Structure formats: C-alpha cells, structure tokens
Amino acid sequence: MSGYFGVARLDGKPVERRLLENIAEQLAFRGPDGTSIWHDERCGGCFTRMDTNSAPQSEQQPVVLDQRYFLWGDLRLDGQADLRARLGEPKLAAGARETSEDLLLRAWNRWGDSALDRIIGDFSFALWDAHDASLVCARDFIGARPFYYSLIGNTLYFGNTLNVFRNVPEIPLDVDELFIADFLIEGISLDPARTVYRAVRRLPPGHLLRFSKNGIELRRFLKLPVEDSLELPNQQDYLDAYLQLLRQAVNDRLPQGEVALYLSGGLDSSSVCAIAAEIAGARGQKDKLKAFTLGLQPFVHDPEPEFAAVSARHLGIAHRLLTEPELIPFAGAQSQDWQIPEPDQEYFFIRKKNSSRKSRLTRMSCSGATVAMTSLRDSPGPTLYICGASATGRELLATSVDICGPTSASRLCVPDCA
C-alpha cells in the first residue's frame, strides 16, 4: 500500500517541513514510485506512492478540490458507477478511468461526512477542510487499511504506518501494558483502538475522527443493519442469488492484465477462481490468470495441493505449487533486520528482512502478476482475498471482501499491519 503521514496544528505553530521530509524518507518502503510533500501553516503531509497498476491512482497527494479540501489516504472505492449516478454524473466514456480520490472528494463536497454512508470499498484517509480548519479521518467498516493517530496538545499526527510515529519528537513511546497483556493472553489486543504505544491510537474500523477547535470527536459512522431473514421460493433461487453477488464482487475487483489466484483446493478459493476464470474468459484474457497453492508437505499430510491441481485443470488455468524446504520457528527473530511495529504471531522468521514464510511465499505467487485474488480462510464466511503487487514486485497489498449478502458484497479488508 502507499504510505502517508500528516500533521494538523491548531496551536498557532507552523507545520515543520523538515519533519515531513524525515517521515517521507521513513515511508519510502511503502511507496517506491513517487514522493510528494505539502504543507501550509496549519496542516501538512507527505505521501509515498506505490503503483499497483490495478486501478487509477493519484500520483501525488494531497489531492485537492477547490482549494478547500485536501486529501491524504490509501483507498479504493468500489461500485463507482452507482456512486456517480447518485451524484447525478454521466457514465464514464468507454475506456475512461478516474481515481478513487477524485470521486471521493466530489462525494464529500456534495454530502460532507454523510458521504461515508454512500461509499463502499477499502479505505483509510484524512481530509483537511481549509475553510473550517478541521480534519476528518475515516477507516472503512471492515478495517481495510490501517490508520493511526496521536493527539499531543492541540496537534494531531496521523498516518497509516505505525513505525514512523517513532520519529516524531513530541510523541512519547511508553509501552501500553494492557496491549502487551492482551497479546500475551489472547494473541491480539482485544481493544481495537490500542497500539503497542500508549500515545498512539488506532482508528477502529467503521469510525470517523474529527479534529477541530472544539477538540476531538470519535464516533462510529456505520453499523451492520439488522435485516429480516431472506425467504426465497426454492433452493435454486438461493444459489442464483449467491452466484449473482459473487460475480458482482469478483467482476468489480478483477483488473485487466495478469492476475495471480490463490487456490487452496477448498470451496471458497475454488469458487473465486471459477468466477474469475469465467469473467476473464469472457474478456478473452483467461491466459492472464495464474493460480498458486501453498503446500505444507513434507511437514504434515497435506492433500490440498492435489485438490487444487484438479480444480485448476478443470478451470483451464495455469497452476503453481509453492513449498518451503524447512520451517524454523523464531529463526532470526532477534536480527536487527527484522522490524515489525508491534508483537506478531508469525513464528517462522528467517534471517532476511521482511521475509516471513507467509510474505515470502505471497511474493513468489505474485511473480509476473499485478494482482492476486483468493479467499480468506480465517473469515466467518466465503470471502474474496486480493493481493496487489507493484509492477516490479517490490511491495504487496492484501484485501478481502465478505460475500455474505447484498449489504456486504463490496466490503473489503486487509490485514491490519504496518
């Protein structure tokens, strides 16, 4: 994902460009394809771009509308045609594309923060309103992209990468002992707003944060609706409705070009692969799909590679099995090259920076592809899992969408890590 960091000051002191330049250097690993820095007296930020080639992206941030709204963020909006229709805008011409940032700003200009009730996708962003001298930050309902902030006096620091907050002199780095206790007992923090640092908070999914002269406001902007049970005449109608939602979700996210598909051999990933193969085939691009499977043999009996191979042959798509010759728990975990912002449950470290077994195999899977699609095993229901890599394979993204019904067919999430 691209990286961003910013500062909003309401204490009368100017934003320091030197701080933003320093943070931009620290964020370079997030975005190797371009860096931009902007600030005025009260607000400023830096942005490092990673081009995944899967959707139009703004080359620089902040993205500005009418010299009033200034947007930093990492986002992708889905259902864009529906959103344009709500805005009363004509359909895009064939082949025309626009960035999610531009569309979001127009929606915000029309509806204000009520736009959050009308957009779907995965996003975390901060939007500075120069007229009102206020900052609004938001994170999508599932928690697609991370968002952190720290309020020090009348200054709010924000960004999507926890590590860089360590480079702000004003932010104390005292450890949050309750976070550590939760991790040791449960493996995760039970409070979605806590981080390993007491002074740095995590914006919970589905929440909006507003910072203004009136102080700071934090509220949930979206909740799952309580719906009546779905009653259809017969079993086939349920299957047809599910397939319609699955096709809608995959089609909205399947880009042009080469795509890597995670295929475990189970029902979820096989279903996503089947729909992707169907859609790509209709586009004449089925040869652009490549499925991969992570094998656990010889460590355990693992029949999934065989099941996955059968599925790939049936779908007529290329398939690759990825395995590891050895797994050594915590090997290299004390190395200075292994840098993670918070405690992690990934036990199989190796002695190469950012090369856990999981991330290394995922990088291998995206070789030659700009986007990888799969299901997410730990989700409560069938899901679509999407990984995007830069054209050079320098960085990876991951998102997923819960395919549970009409209201959740377009909700995305990524592992909350930085």
CORQUI-V673630 format. One record per pair of residues at least 4 apart in sequence whose C-alpha atoms are under 6 Angstrom apart, sorted by sequence separation. I is the first residue (numbers start at 1). GAP is how many residues later the second one is. If there is no record, write none. Layout:
# CORQUI-V673630
i:I gap:GAP
i:I gap:GAP
This chain:
# CORQUI-V673630
i:28 gap:4
i:39 gap:4
i:65 gap:4
i:85 gap:4
i:92 gap:4
i:100 gap:4
i:108 gap:4
i:111 gap:4
i:129 gap:4
i:151 gap:4
i:182 gap:4
i:183 gap:4
i:211 gap:4
i:243 gap:4
i:247 gap:4
i:250 gap:4
i:267 gap:4
i:270 gap:4
i:273 gap:4
i:276 gap:4
i:277 gap:4
i:281 gap:4
i:304 gap:4
i:312 gap:4
i:355 gap:4
i:356 gap:4
i:389 gap:4
i:390 gap:4
i:405 gap:4
i:39 gap:5
i:64 gap:5
i:84 gap:5
i:129 gap:5
i:151 gap:5
i:183 gap:5
i:211 gap:5
i:280 gap:5
i:281 gap:5
i:297 gap:5
i:312 gap:5
i:355 gap:5
i:390 gap:5
i:38 gap:6
i:64 gap:6
i:128 gap:6
i:150 gap:6
i:183 gap:6
i:195 gap:6
i:210 gap:6
i:263 gap:6
i:280 gap:6
i:389 gap:6
i:403 gap:6
i:38 gap:7
i:63 gap:7
i:108 gap:7
i:128 gap:7
i:150 gap:7
i:182 gap:7
i:194 gap:7
i:210 gap:7
i:349 gap:7
i:376 gap:7
i:389 gap:7
i:37 gap:8
i:62 gap:8
i:63 gap:8
i:107 gap:8
i:127 gap:8
i:149 gap:8
i:193 gap:8
i:194 gap:8
i:209 gap:8
i:348 gap:8
i:375 gap:8
i:388 gap:8
i:37 gap:9
i:62 gap:9
i:127 gap:9
i:149 gap:9
i:193 gap:9
i:209 gap:9
i:375 gap:9
i:376 gap:9
i:388 gap:9
i:36 gap:10
i:62 gap:10
i:126 gap:10
i:148 gap:10
i:179 gap:10
i:193 gap:10
i:208 gap:10
i:374 gap:10
i:375 gap:10
i:387 gap:10
i:401 gap:10
i:36 gap:11
i:61 gap:11
i:126 gap:11
i:148 gap:11
i:193 gap:11
i:208 gap:11
i:374 gap:11
i:387 gap:11
i:401 gap:11
i:35 gap:12
i:125 gap:12
i:147 gap:12
i:148 gap:12
i:192 gap:12
i:207 gap:12
i:373 gap:12
i:374 gap:12
i:386 gap:12
i:400 gap:12
i:35 gap:13
i:125 gap:13
i:147 gap:13
i:207 gap:13
i:373 gap:13
i:386 gap:13
i:399 gap:13
i:400 gap:13
i:34 gap:14
i:47 gap:14
i:124 gap:14
i:146 gap:14
i:206 gap:14
i:207 gap:14
i:372 gap:14
i:373 gap:14
i:385 gap:14
i:386 gap:14
i:399 gap:14
i:34 gap:15
i:124 gap:15
i:206 gap:15
i:338 gap:15
i:372 gap:15
i:385 gap:15
i:399 gap:15
i:33 gap:16
i:123 gap:16
i:206 gap:16
i:333 gap:16
i:337 gap:16
i:371 gap:16
i:372 gap:16
i:384 gap:16
i:398 gap:16
i:31 gap:17
i:33 gap:17
i:123 gap:17
i:179 gap:17
i:330 gap:17
i:332 gap:17
i:371 gap:17
i:384 gap:17
i:31 gap:18
i:32 gap:18
i:122 gap:18
i:329 gap:18
i:330 gap:18
i:331 gap:18
i:332 gap:18
i:370 gap:18
i:383 gap:18
i:31 gap:19
i:329 gap:19
i:330 gap:19
i:331 gap:19
i:332 gap:19
i:370 gap:19
i:383 gap:19
i:176 gap:20
i:328 gap:20
i:383 gap:20
i:123 gap:21
i:124 gap:21
i:175 gap:21
i:176 gap:21
i:370 gap:21
i:382 gap:21
i:24 gap:22
i:122 gap:22
i:123 gap:22
i:175 gap:22
i:176 gap:22
i:77 gap:23
i:174 gap:23
i:175 gap:23
i:3 gap:24
i:36 gap:24
i:76 gap:24
i:173 gap:24
i:174 gap:24
i:15 gap:26
i:20 gap:26
i:3 gap:27
i:14 gap:27
i:291 gap:27
i:292 gap:27
i:295 gap:27
i:2 gap:28
i:263 gap:28
i:290 gap:28
i:291 gap:28
i:292 gap:28
i:293 gap:28
i:294 gap:28
i:295 gap:28
i:2 gap:29
i:260 gap:29
i:261 gap:29
i:262 gap:29
i:263 gap:29
i:264 gap:29
i:290 gap:29
i:292 gap:29
i:293 gap:29
i:258 gap:30
i:259 gap:30
i:260 gap:30
i:261 gap:30
i:262 gap:30
i:263 gap:30
i:258 gap:31
i:260 gap:31
i:9 gap:33
i:8 gap:34
i:8 gap:35
i:7 gap:36
i:7 gap:37
i:6 gap:38
i:6 gap:39
i:265 gap:39
i:5 gap:40
i:264 gap:40
i:5 gap:41
i:4 gap:42
i:57 gap:42
i:78 gap:42
i:265 gap:42
i:4 gap:43
i:56 gap:43
i:77 gap:43
i:78 gap:43
i:265 gap:43
i:3 gap:44
i:77 gap:44
i:264 gap:44
i:3 gap:45
i:76 gap:45
i:263 gap:45
i:2 gap:46
i:76 gap:46
i:2 gap:47
i:75 gap:47
i:2 gap:48
i:75 gap:48
i:74 gap:49
i:150 gap:49
i:74 gap:50
i:150 gap:50
i:73 gap:51
i:149 gap:51
i:73 gap:52
i:149 gap:52
i:72 gap:53
i:148 gap:53
i:72 gap:54
i:148 gap:54
i:71 gap:55
i:147 gap:55
i:148 gap:55
i:71 gap:56
i:147 gap:56
i:70 gap:57
i:70 gap:58
i:69 gap:59
i:69 gap:60
i:68 gap:61
i:68 gap:62
i:143 gap:62
i:142 gap:63
i:141 gap:64
i:140 gap:65
i:141 gap:65
i:139 gap:66
i:140 gap:66
i:139 gap:67
i:138 gap:69
i:138 gap:70
i:137 gap:71
i:137 gap:72
i:136 gap:73
i:136 gap:74
i:135 gap:75
i:135 gap:76
i:134 gap:77
i:134 gap:78
i:269 gap:105
i:260 gap:106
i:269 gap:106
i:268 gap:107
i:260 gap:109
i:259 gap:110
i:258 gap:111
i:261 gap:111
i:259 gap:112
i:260 gap:112
i:261 gap:112
i:262 gap:112
i:259 gap:113
i:261 gap:113
i:268 gap:114
i:11 gap:143
i:10 gap:144
i:9 gap:146
i:196 gap:146
i:8 gap:147
i:8 gap:148
i:7 gap:149
i:7 gap:150
i:6 gap:151
i:6 gap:152
i:5 gap:153
i:5 gap:154
i:4 gap:155
i:249 gap:160
i:163 gap:178
i:54 gap:201
i:162 gap:256
i:161 gap:257
i:144 gap:268
i:144 gap:269
i:145 gap:269
i:143 gap:270
i:144 gap:270
i:146 gap:270
i:142 gap:271
i:121 gap:290
i:122 gap:290
i:121 gap:291
i:52 gap:337
i:52 gap:338
i:51 gap:339
i:1 gap:396
